[in-house]
Amino acid sequence: MDASVIYIIIGGAAAAVGIIAGKFIFAKNHQTKLDDAERQAQKIVADAQSNSETLKKEKLLEAKEKFVQLKAEHDREVLDKNRKINDAENRIKQKEQSINQKEGNLDKQLKENEAIKENLNRQIEVVNLKRTELEKHQEEHIRRLEKVAALTAEEAKAQLVESLKQEAHTQALGLQQEIIDEAKQKANKEARKIIIQTIQRTAAEQAIENSITVFNLESDEIKGQIIGREGRNIRAIEAATGVDLIVDDTPEAIILSSFDPLRREIARLSLQRLVSDGRIHPARIEEVVEKTRRQIEEQVMEIGERTVIELGIHGLHKELVRIVGKMRFRSSYGQNLLMHSREVANLCGIMAAELGMNPKLAKRAGLLHDIGKVPDEETELSHALLGMKLAEKYGENPAVVNAIGAHHDEVEMQYVISPIVQACDAISGARPGARREIMQQYLQRIKDLENLALTYQGVEKAYAIQAGRELRVIVEADKVTDGDSDKLSFEIAQKIQTEMTYPGQIKVTVIREKRAVNVAR
């Protein structure tokens, strides 16, 4: 046999032996792994059995504890229910005892009442006998009285009734006066309460208007352009606007002077346009002033419309709306007229609502009460009467017309809102800070008040207090009686009303005091 063949055979035999040996080794390793796995499985089963036994014992203990706890709770509930049942039984027994006791008392009272009833019947019989005897004696007495007085019973009765009537009439008059006085006190108290609540609920504006306006310039060189050659420009501005222009040494400023705020505003806006444009000559001045005047008219209308919308007033004539807007550029004693009218309107609305009246109608009257102060033409009528005519002309409600005319007592008040408007006008105008007054005029008014009171006989001293809102007059007790004090207070108030001019109202208080002084030594 060839050597190569032998090598091949030997190599194949060696390979076969190697394969068999490998399989044997693999089988042995696999058997070892299976034994390990079996041992681990047995250990896991043993651990599981041990854990299950432990868990079983724990659950049994928990179940026993739960059972003991539930049993204890059940026993407590049973004890509570038994205790409540025992308490209820005790209460029922007490009620039964009380009812039995009350039944016994009632039986006793019934017996006593029967005895009292028998006693009363006997007493009634005695009273009836005595009444019969008394009637007989009374008839005998009446016959004797008629014989002595020469009057029959009917005539005496008529005289008695007449005297009782007179006495009752006198008492009724006294009672009537007391009721009237009490009603006045209550009415005054309620009126003060309503007025105070109304004032507290309304925000007040302060007086801010002036009679001059300062127009600021960028430089003093513009003053020469405004004055113009030989002063022709400044004369043209003053002629077109009706406002005095004061050009002095004040740096970078010109003063516009006029008591008409509307004219001052037209002059201010016109100057502003002229200075911005740079073309300042008479023809241009007239053109700009006219254009500004038309713009102000539109602004006035816009202010009026905005005011009536804010106050919730509808259906107002356009001319009245224009007059309302025009009030923005008017003032009275330094108080802006539109702000004053708005304040009066709000006060009237609140007060009318408090009194159960129509607040919208009251607001309308309050807003329009001073429209006579901004007339388009000069007139000799007072502002109240002129305003009344304007309101009547433009179809306002008769109550509003009367309130406008009567708010200064120039016509008779015919509607309930008239005194409301008058009171609210006084509240707005008389509050401190509402109207500005020159110090000299204020001091003179105070002095005139005191001097007026001192002219009366028996007046010892007079003091104007509360910024001239009250005048206190001290009289001599020997010369002035209590009755004279009332008369003196009335006369001084009437004289102040007719001879003096003042905002709001003035209270006159007359004080009469008698002092008796002795010294013990």
Residue pairs with C-beta under 8 A, 6 or more apart in sequence:
142 153
145 156
146 152
146 153
149 156
151 159
194 351
194 354
194 355
195 351
195 423
195 427
197 350
197 354
198 347
198 350
198 351
198 354
198 424
198 427
199 347
199 427
199 431
201 350
202 343
202 346
202 347
202 350
204 343
204 428
204 431
204 433
204 434
205 335
205 336
205 339
205 340
205 343
206 433
206 434
207 331
207 333
207 334
207 335
207 336
207 433
207 434
207 435
207 436
208 336
209 261
209 331
209 334
209 335
209 336
210 334
211 257
211 258
211 259
212 255
212 256
212 257
212 258
212 264
213 255
213 256
213 264
213 265
213 267
213 268
214 253
214 254
214 255
214 256
215 253
215 254
215 255
215 256
215 268
215 271
215 272
216 252
216 253
217 223
217 252
217 253
217 254
217 275
218 252
218 275
219 252
220 251
220 252
222 275
223 247
223 254
225 233
225 275
225 278
225 280
226 233
226 234
226 237
226 245
226 247
226 254
226 271
226 274
226 275
226 280
227 233
227 234
227 247
228 234
228 236
228 280
228 281
232 282
233 280
233 281
233 282
233 285
234 245
234 247
236 282
236 285
236 286
237 243
237 245
237 267
237 270
237 271
237 285
237 289
238 244
238 245
240 270
240 285
240 286
240 289
240 290
241 263
241 266
241 267
241 270
241 289
242 258
242 260
242 263
243 256
243 257
243 258
243 260
243 263
243 264
243 266
243 267
244 256
244 257
244 258
245 254
245 255
245 256
245 257
245 267
246 254
246 255
246 256
246 257
247 254
248 255
254 271
256 264
256 267
256 268
256 271
258 264
258 267
260 329
261 329
261 330
261 331
262 296
262 326
262 329
262 330
265 296
265 329
266 289
266 292
266 293
266 296
267 289
269 292
269 295
269 296
270 285
270 288
270 289
270 292
273 288
273 291
273 292
274 280
274 284
274 285
274 288
277 284
277 288
299 325
300 322
300 325
300 326
300 328
300 329
301 318
301 321
301 322
301 325
302 325
303 324
303 325
303 328
303 338
304 321
304 322
304 323
304 324
304 325
304 326
305 321
305 325
307 324
307 325
307 338
307 342
307 367
308 314
308 316
308 321
308 324
308 367
311 342
311 345
311 346
311 349
311 363
311 367
312 360
312 363
313 345
313 360
313 363
313 364
313 367
316 324
316 364
317 394
317 395
317 396
319 394
320 368
320 371
320 390
320 391
320 394
320 396
323 371
323 374
323 390
324 338
324 341
324 367
324 368
324 371
325 338
326 374
327 337
327 338
327 341
327 370
327 371
327 373
327 374
328 336
328 337
328 338
330 336
330 337
330 338
330 373
330 374
331 337
332 340
332 370
332 373
332 429
332 435
333 429
333 434
333 435
333 436
333 437
333 503
334 435
334 436
334 437
335 429
335 434
335 435
335 436
337 370
337 373
337 374
340 370
340 428
340 429
340 434
341 366
341 367
341 368
341 369
341 370
342 367
343 428
344 366
344 367
344 369
344 370
344 421
344 424
344 425
344 427
344 428
345 363
345 364
345 366
345 367
346 363
346 366
347 366
347 424
347 427
347 428
348 359
348 362
348 363
348 365
348 366
348 417
348 420
348 421
348 424
349 359
349 360
349 362
349 363
349 366
350 359
351 362
351 420
351 423
351 424
352 358
352 359
352 361
352 362
352 363
352 417
352 420
353 359
355 416
355 420
357 416
357 417
357 420
358 417
361 397
361 399
361 400
361 417
362 417
362 420
362 421
364 396
364 397
364 400
365 399
365 400
365 403
365 404
365 417
365 418
365 420
365 421
366 421
366 424
366 425
368 387
368 391
368 396
368 400
368 404
369 384
369 387
369 403
369 404
369 407
369 421
369 425
370 383
370 387
370 425
371 387
371 390
371 391
371 404
372 381
372 382
372 383
372 384
372 385
372 386
372 387
372 388
372 390
372 404
373 383
373 387
375 386
379 386
381 389
382 408
382 410
384 404
384 405
384 406
384 407
384 408
384 410
384 411
385 405
385 410
385 411
387 404
387 405
388 401
388 402
388 404
388 405
388 411
391 400
391 401
391 404
392 401
398 414
398 415
399 414
399 415
399 417
399 418
400 417
402 411
402 413
402 414
402 415
402 418
403 415
403 417
403 418
403 420
403 421
403 422
404 421
405 411
406 412
406 413
406 414
406 418
406 421
406 422
407 418
407 421
407 422
407 425
408 422
409 422
413 419
413 422
426 504
426 505
428 434
429 435
429 503
429 504
430 469
430 503
430 504
430 505
432 467
434 503
435 503
437 445
437 503
442 467
442 468
445 468
445 500
445 502
446 464
446 468
448 500
449 462
449 464
449 468
449 471
449 496
449 500
449 506
450 462
450 463
450 464
450 471
451 462
452 492
452 495
452 496
452 499
452 500
453 459
453 462
453 471
453 473
453 492
453 508
454 462
456 473
456 488
456 491
456 492
457 479
458 475
458 476
458 479
458 480
458 484
458 488
459 473
459 474
459 475
459 476
459 488
460 474
460 475
460 476
461 473
461 474
462 471
462 472
462 473
462 474
463 471
463 472
463 474
464 470
464 471
465 471
465 472
468 502
468 506
469 504
469 505
469 506
469 507
470 506
470 507
470 508
470 509
471 492
471 496
471 506
471 507
471 508
471 509
472 509
472 511
473 488
473 489
473 492
473 508
473 509
473 510
473 511
474 511
474 513
475 484
475 485
475 488
475 510
475 511
475 512
477 512
477 513
477 514
477 515
480 488
480 512
481 512
482 512
485 510
485 512
486 510
488 510
489 508
489 509
489 510
492 508
492 510
493 506
493 508
496 502
496 506
496 508
